[in-house]
């Protein structure tokens, strides 16, 4: 049998502006008609301006935040979310011009 699937609605700001050297919060809130399970996962991706490839920069799974060990963000990121409050936000410190691009928040709530 096929298990029913319920959508998760994810909300982010369309554009976020920051100043070089400052910090910025990338907010990600979500809503689901289903109970938020312990297996919820949140992944942030970054696609630099003018490139086609996106890289995973942050992952939350099994109740733990993980900062991916790639790219220029690894030393400058902070988990600011709380899945129980339907929040998957992150903070990036020490903004650099190369941080300009598209950030995507992906939320999965199994089963």
C-alpha positions in Angstrom: 0.0 0.0 0.0 1.0 3.6 -0.5 1.1 5.7 2.6 -0.7 9.1 2.5 1.5 12.2 2.1 0.7 15.5 3.7 2.5 18.6 2.4 4.7 20.8 4.6 4.4 24.5 3.8 7.8 26.3 4.2 8.1 30.0 4.5 11.2 32.2 4.0 11.9 35.8 3.3 12.1 36.5 -0.4 15.1 38.8 0.0 17.4 39.3 2.9 20.0 42.1 3.0 23.1 42.3 5.2 26.2 44.3 5.7 29.7 43.0 5.1 31.1 41.9 8.5 27.6 41.8 10.2 25.3 38.9 11.0 22.1 38.0 9.3 19.3 35.6 10.3 17.9 33.4 7.5 14.4 32.6 8.8 12.6 29.4 7.8 9.3 28.6 9.3 7.1 25.7 8.3 3.6 24.4 8.8 2.2 20.9 8.6 -1.2 19.5 9.5 0.7 16.5 10.8 2.4 16.1 14.1 6.1 17.2 13.9 8.0 13.9 14.3 11.3 13.2 16.0 12.7 12.3 12.6 12.2 15.8 11.2 15.1 17.0 9.1 16.0 20.5 7.9 18.6 21.2 5.2 19.9 24.6 4.0 21.4 24.8 0.6 23.4 27.7 -0.9 23.7 28.6 -4.6 26.3 31.4 -5.2 25.2 34.2 -7.5 26.1 33.4 -11.1 26.5 29.6 -10.6 24.3 26.6 -11.3 25.5 24.4 -8.5 24.1 24.5 -5.0 25.9 23.0 -1.9 24.4 21.8 1.3 25.7 24.1 4.1 23.6 23.0 7.1 21.6 20.0 8.2 19.4 19.3 11.2 18.5 15.6 11.9 17.8 13.4 14.9 17.6 16.4 17.1 21.0 17.6 16.3 22.3 20.5 14.2 25.2 19.8 11.8 27.1 22.4 9.9 28.4 20.9 6.7 32.2 20.9 6.5 32.3 22.6 3.0 32.3 26.1 1.7 33.1 29.3 3.5 30.1 29.1 5.9 31.4 26.3 8.2 33.0 28.6 10.8 30.4 31.3 10.6 27.0 29.5 11.0 24.8 29.2 14.0 21.6 27.2 14.5 18.8 29.4 15.6 15.8 27.2 15.0 13.5 25.1 17.1 11.6 22.4 15.2 9.0 22.1 18.0 8.1 25.7 17.2 8.2 25.0 13.5 11.3 27.1 13.1 14.4 26.1 11.0 16.3 29.4 11.0 20.0 29.8 10.9 22.4 32.8 11.5 25.4 33.6 9.3 28.1 35.7 11.0 30.8 37.8 9.4 29.1 38.3 6.1 31.3 38.4 3.0 30.5 39.7 -0.5 30.8 36.0 -1.7 27.8 35.1 0.4 25.5 36.7 -2.1 23.3 34.1 -3.7 20.2 32.0 -3.1 19.6 30.1 0.1 17.0 27.3 0.2 15.4 25.7 3.3 14.2 22.2 2.8 12.0 20.5 5.5 11.1 16.8 5.7 8.8 15.4 8.3 8.7 11.6 8.0 6.9 9.2 7.9 
